[in-house]
């Protein structure tokens, strides 16, 4: 009994010494970790770190992506879209939010988890859509302006191997070719040529010209949408303005492809005697024309309104004489 009481009496001293030792060790660890973590969470809460962790979590998708590029089943154009996302993100690194928007961050986490849980059943293309959607939500949570989610999301989807390769011909190639042939028939009729159209074939005076796969306009469509997304993001386009840009760009691209095929029909049918190199020259001219029209469209701003559709995100008409900060200009008043 006496030994038990003596042992109990010595516990507080040992406990106090142990507490001091634990505090000393904790302080030492904190001093070593502080430069890496920082007062406000440092790299653990840094935007670029979260983005890096999100990219690493999608490694099965990147592995599939790289395999398709190496084996040659897809072209490397998708890397251009991914590079555009990286360049835009790097250009905004100074304005990334230190703490992401919780709702968008939660959505990114749920999509990442869904992509992982469905891996035994879903094709990697579907998982790629989920994974890139998660990455898009995370980037939207980090970006300092929420309207950037649409152009950046469009770039991520354009980077998918199937969308950036000629395999897209299997899905929308024939409908685009048939539409192009039908529209080219109308353009040629305006020029006074009675052309018959059957599917993707145009016939004039017994001479048949086919609208083949390279003339479907898929490559022009992909590049045009890429250009639209990049310029809309750089121009701080609102969601409404970006959708307007994308819809107008789609119409411009379709019209440019119809013009190209109409001119090519004149050459291939022998109506116009042109050198062989003009086949590629006509395609290049149509591509440059559509690109210039898309750039002009995105740079266009109505004079009467600079609201949500015009890119300043205010959602209202602004005074043309107001300064960029929103303070109305005051006209000088002459004295009596």
Residue, then its C-alpha position, 0 to 999 in steps of 0.5 A: x500500500x505504501x509503495x502504491x501511494x509513493x508511485x502515485x505521488x511521483x506521477x505528476x512530476x514524470x507527466x510534467x517532464x513528459x509534457x515539456x518534452x512533447x511540447x519541445x519536440x512539437x515546436x521543433x517539428x513545427x519550425x522545420x515544417x513551417x517554411x513548407x506549410x506556411x502560416x495559412x496552410x501554404x502548399x497544402x492549400x495552394x491552388x497549383x498543388x491542388x491542381x497537380x494532385x487532381x492531374x495525378x489522380x487522373x493517371x489512368x486516363x493520361x496513360x490511356x491518352x499517351x498509349x493512343x498517341x504512341x500507337x498512332x491511332x490518334x493524332x497529337x492535336x489534342x496536345x495543342x488544346x492541353x497546352x493552351x489550357x496550361x498556358x492560360x492557367x500559367x498566365x493567371x497563376x498570380x490571380x488564382x484563388x488561395x482557397x477554392x470555391x467549396x461547391x465546385x471543389x466538391x463537384x470535382x471530387x465527386x466526379x473524380x471518385x465516380x471516374x475511379x469507382x466506375x473503372x471496371x465498367x466504363x470505357x476509358x473514353x467515358x472515364x476521360x470525359x468524367x476526369x476532364x470534367x472534374x479537372x475543369x470544375x477544379x480549375x473553375x474553382x481556382x480561377x478568380x472569375x467564374x465565367x472562365x469555366x466554359x472556354x477552359x472546359x471546351x479546351x479540355x474536351x477538345x483535347x480528348x483523343x477522339x475529338x482531336x483525331x480523324x476518328x471523329x469522321x466515324x461519328x459526324x463525318x458523313x452528316x457534315x459531308x452530306x450537308x456540305x454537298x447540299x449547301x454547295x449545290x445551292x451556292x452553285x445554283x446561284x452561279x447558274x450551274x444546274x448541279x445534281x446532288x446525291x448524298x455526298x456526290x455532286x454531278x454536272x453534265x455527267x461529271x461527278x465530284x465527291x465530297x470526301x473525308x478531308x473536305x468534311x470540315x472536321x479539322x477546320x471545325x476543331x481548330x475554329x472551336x479551339x480559337x474561339x475558346x482561347x480568344x473568349x477566355x483571353x477576352x474575359x467573355x461572360x458565359x452568354x458571350x462565349x456561347x454566342x461566340x461558339x454558335x457564330x463560329x460554328x456557322x462561320x466554319x460551316x459557311x467557309x467549308x461550303x465555300x471551299x467545296x463550291x470552289x473545289x467543285x469548279x476546279x475538279x469538274x473542269x469548269x475552271x482550268x486551275x493548276x493542281x496546287x490550287x486545291x490546297x490553296x483554296x483550302x488554305x484560303x478558306x481556313x484563313x478567311x474563317x479564322x479572320x472572321x472568328x477573330x473579328x467576331x470575338x473582338x466585336x463589341x456593341x457600342x450601346x451595351x457592354x453588359x453580360x454578353x459583351x464580356x465585362x461581366x456586369x450584366x448591364x448596359x454601361x455608359x460608353x463614356x464611363x472609365x474601366x473602373x465603372x465611374x461615369x464620366x462627367x462632362x465639363x460645364x461651361x460657365x455663364 
